[in-house]
Amino acid sequence: MSEWDEVTQTILASDEQGPNVVYGNCWQAAIASMLKLPLEAVPHFSQFTWAGPALELWLRGRGLTYRHEMTSVIPERLCLVNG
């Protein structure tokens, strides 16, 4: 059994800036994949002004934590990696 389920993003980011910007939901899909949830069960955190704190609060309600690390080595545990 996989440690995660693949959930595909449904919104691609726009190239526009300002009031017409569209934030893609790849982060939402990645979190849903890791937690084996449907996409709709995870908020689209990238739309929030304070996305990190919102994610931390949402995860805390599920008994989980979020930690941002700068590293050149991928940890041997389930994690999200970007770059």
NORCORBEL-V96979 format. One record per backbone hydrogen bond with DSSP energy under -0.5 kcal/mol. NH is the residue of the N-H (numbers start at 0). CO is the residue of the C=O. E is the energy in kcal/mol with one decimal. If there is no record, write none. Layout:
nh:co:e
NH:CO:E
NH:CO:E
//
This chain:
nh:co:e
4:32:-2.3
6:4:-0.5
13:21:-2.3
19:16:-0.8
20:17:-1.5
23:21:-0.5
24:10:-1.8
28:24:-2.2
29:25:-2.5
30:26:-2.5
31:27:-2.3
32:28:-2.4
33:29:-2.4
34:30:-2.3
35:31:-0.6
35:32:-0.9
36:31:-2.6
40:37:-1.9
41:38:-1.7
44:42:-1.8
46:43:-2.0
47:44:-1.9
50:47:-0.8
50:48:-0.6
53:49:-2.0
54:50:-2.5
55:51:-2.5
56:52:-2.4
57:53:-2.4
58:54:-2.9
59:55:-2.4
60:56:-1.5
61:58:-2.0
62:59:-1.9
63:58:-2.4
68:66:-0.5
70:68:-0.6
74:72:-0.5
76:74:-0.8
//
